[in-house]
Amino acid sequence: MKFYVASKGDHKSNMIKSMVEKYLLDLDLEISQEAPELVISVGGDGTFLHTVHDYFHRLEETAFIGLHTGHLGFYADWLPEEIEKLVIAISRRQFEIKEYPLLSMSIHKEGETKPEKYLALNEATIKKIEGSLVLDVKINDMHFERFRGDGLCVSTPSGSTAYNKALGGAIVHPSLSTMQVTEMSSINNRVFRTIGSPLILPSHHICQFVPVNRDQKFVLTIDHMTKSVENVVSLEYTVAKERIRFARFRPFPFWKRVRDSFISDEY
């Protein structure tokens, strides 16, 4: 089996990376950064996001494992003191593959025939550089509302516990093939109206954001990446055909992670 270990880059994470590599090489596994079957991310959820993006071109061939060196994460679920147990399980292939949805985003620009396409594990957001964001929201080509406010966030079920939750969005189990649209400080008064509630859309729906004025400049985020764009005709979001594959060696109940992360008194 071919594997690769990605590190956050700090001293502790690099030491653990070296240790995992040594153990797996001793068990006759092969390191391959270009074509791994398993990628082990050492760090936290941020490191995991960076690592996954590096292998979006190999989602059908590569599965991911998170080993955290800080606080318990939603993606990084193994502890440093469990390295030997993890290594033995990997060498014996004692794992099953769990697949979860990703978000697909397309940026359509004026004068360009092909859209820019991206995948996100957590979420994608849109904001204006200056002033309020004003755009039309369409669902399956039907005009739904004209949004005015700070911005909009489109999240995956896996990312529903991240920025989406901070915005008041719903927590969605990652086994559900959906995406969620959540507002950032919408303007609601006697003149302007938005739905004011998160929207959870199924996998066969397409959501579009159409700027009212095309000369506006926007700031987009796709997980950890940030980019400024202009001349945008529309942004299109849907549940991606591609799915992320996690290597699960033991039960990892989603609702237990939610409880432990947000409401448990245990430290």
Protein Blocks (a to p, Z undefined) as FASTA:
>chain_A
ZZddddehiaklmmmmmmmmmmmmmnopacdfklcfbdcdehbfklmmmmmmmmmmmmmm
pccddddfbdcdfklmcdfklmmmmmmmmmnopacdddddddddddddehiabdcddddf
kbccdddfedcddddddeehiafbdcddjbdcdddfklmmmmmmmnopacddfkbccddd
ddehiaddfkbccekiacdddfkbccddddfblkbccdddehjbccddehifbdcddddf
bdcddddfbdcdfklmmmmmmmpcbZZ
